[in-house]
Amino acid sequence: MSGGTLSDNTATSGAGFFGGAGDTPVKLTAVTIARNHATGAYGGAGILNESALTMTGGSLRDNAAPVGPGGGVHSLQGSATLVGVTVTGNSATEGGGVYKDSGTATALGGVFANSSPDNCAPSGAVTGCSN
């Protein structure tokens, strides 16, 4: 997907975008994912990732997962690479911005700020992200 906005959705998990399990790479370029709400324990209000996700540019902002991890992104498995993405104002039980469960999660540049309770979790698990 190139350009566009995924916003104001509610789902159990992956309210903004669900990158399903499998080997198919998912590429998001200059996409805004905002104000989505995940109501279930898997969280991932902005993105629930189970594949090989690359997001370049764009933003993950103001997404909420009040009973699960990963307000912006929950990388449940596979890989998640964020290149020059702005991740701000997201909230979750942990990993308000990005939560890495298994697999890899990498941030290359971009902005990580003002997510609650932290920008990335577990601490040190998201390469290139600072809390």
C-alpha positions as CSV (number, residue, x, y, z in Angstrom):
1,M,0.0,0.0,0.0
2,S,1.4,3.4,-0.9
3,G,-0.1,6.5,0.5
4,G,-3.5,6.9,2.2
5,T,-4.8,6.7,5.8
6,L,-6.1,3.9,7.9
7,S,-7.9,5.5,10.8
8,D,-10.7,5.4,13.3
9,N,-11.2,1.7,13.3
10,T,-12.1,-0.7,16.2
11,A,-11.3,-4.4,16.3
12,T,-10.2,-7.1,18.7
13,S,-6.6,-6.7,17.3
14,G,-5.0,-5.2,14.3
15,A,-7.6,-2.5,14.1
16,G,-5.7,-0.3,11.6
17,F,-3.9,-3.1,9.7
18,F,-3.4,-6.8,10.1
19,G,-0.3,-8.2,8.5
20,G,-1.3,-11.9,8.4
21,A,0.9,-14.9,9.0
22,G,3.0,-16.3,6.2
23,D,5.9,-15.5,4.0
24,T,4.3,-12.8,1.9
25,P,6.1,-9.5,2.6
26,V,3.9,-6.5,3.5
27,K,5.1,-3.1,2.4
28,L,3.5,0.2,3.6
29,T,4.8,3.4,2.2
30,A,3.8,6.9,3.3
31,V,0.8,5.6,5.1
32,T,-0.8,7.3,8.1
33,I,-2.3,4.9,10.7
34,A,-4.1,6.9,13.3
35,R,-6.8,6.7,16.1
36,N,-7.4,3.0,15.9
37,H,-8.6,1.0,18.9
38,A,-7.8,-2.6,19.7
39,T,-10.1,-4.2,22.4
40,G,-8.5,-7.6,22.8
41,A,-5.5,-9.0,24.6
42,Y,-3.3,-9.2,21.5
43,G,-3.4,-5.4,21.1
44,G,-1.8,-4.1,17.9
45,A,-4.2,-1.2,17.6
46,G,-2.3,0.4,14.7
47,I,-0.7,-2.8,13.2
48,L,-0.8,-6.4,14.3
49,N,2.1,-8.0,12.5
50,E,2.6,-11.7,11.8
51,S,4.6,-11.5,8.6
52,A,7.6,-9.6,7.1
53,L,6.5,-6.0,7.5
54,T,8.3,-3.0,6.1
55,M,6.9,0.5,6.7
56,T,8.7,3.4,5.1
57,G,7.7,7.0,6.0
58,G,4.3,7.8,7.2
59,S,3.1,7.7,10.8
60,L,1.6,5.7,13.6
61,R,-0.2,8.0,16.0
62,D,-2.8,8.1,18.7
63,N,-3.7,4.4,18.5
64,A,-4.8,2.7,21.7
65,A,-4.7,-0.9,23.0
66,P,-5.9,-0.6,26.6
67,V,-5.9,-4.3,27.4
68,G,-3.0,-5.5,25.2
69,P,0.5,-4.6,24.0
70,G,1.6,-2.5,21.0
71,G,-0.5,0.6,20.6
72,G,1.3,1.5,17.4
73,V,2.6,-1.9,16.4
74,H,2.5,-5.4,18.0
75,S,5.0,-7.6,16.1
76,L,3.7,-10.9,17.2
77,Q,6.0,-12.9,14.9
78,G,8.0,-12.4,11.7
79,S,9.9,-9.2,11.2
80,A,8.9,-5.5,11.5
81,T,11.1,-2.8,10.0
82,L,10.2,0.8,10.4
83,V,12.1,3.2,8.2
84,G,11.7,7.0,8.9
85,V,8.3,6.4,10.6
86,T,6.9,8.9,13.1
87,V,5.5,6.9,16.1
88,T,3.8,9.2,18.6
89,G,1.0,9.4,21.1
90,N,0.1,5.7,21.1
91,S,-0.9,3.7,24.2
92,A,-1.0,0.1,25.4
93,T,-0.4,-2.1,28.4
94,E,3.3,-2.2,27.3
95,G,5.1,-1.1,24.2
96,G,2.8,1.9,23.6
97,G,4.6,2.7,20.4
98,V,6.0,-0.7,19.4
99,Y,5.9,-4.1,21.1
100,K,8.1,-7.0,19.9
101,D,6.9,-10.4,20.9
102,S,9.0,-12.7,18.8
103,G,11.0,-12.4,15.6
104,T,12.7,-9.1,15.0
105,A,11.8,-5.4,15.2
106,T,14.0,-2.6,13.9
107,A,13.7,1.1,13.7
108,L,15.8,3.0,11.2
109,G,15.6,6.7,11.8
110,G,12.2,8.2,12.5
111,V,10.7,9.7,15.6
112,F,9.5,7.8,18.7
113,A,7.9,10.0,21.3
114,N,5.1,10.5,23.8
115,S,3.7,6.9,23.7
116,S,2.5,5.4,27.0
117,P,3.8,3.6,29.0
118,D,6.9,3.6,26.8
119,N,7.9,4.0,23.2
120,C,9.1,0.5,22.7
121,A,9.1,-2.7,24.7
122,P,10.5,-4.9,26.0
123,S,13.4,-2.6,26.8
124,G,16.1,-3.0,24.2
125,A,14.1,-5.4,22.0
126,V,13.3,-2.9,19.2
127,T,16.7,-2.1,17.6
128,G,17.1,1.6,17.0
129,C,14.2,2.7,19.3
130,S,14.7,4.8,22.4
131,N,12.4,5.2,25.3
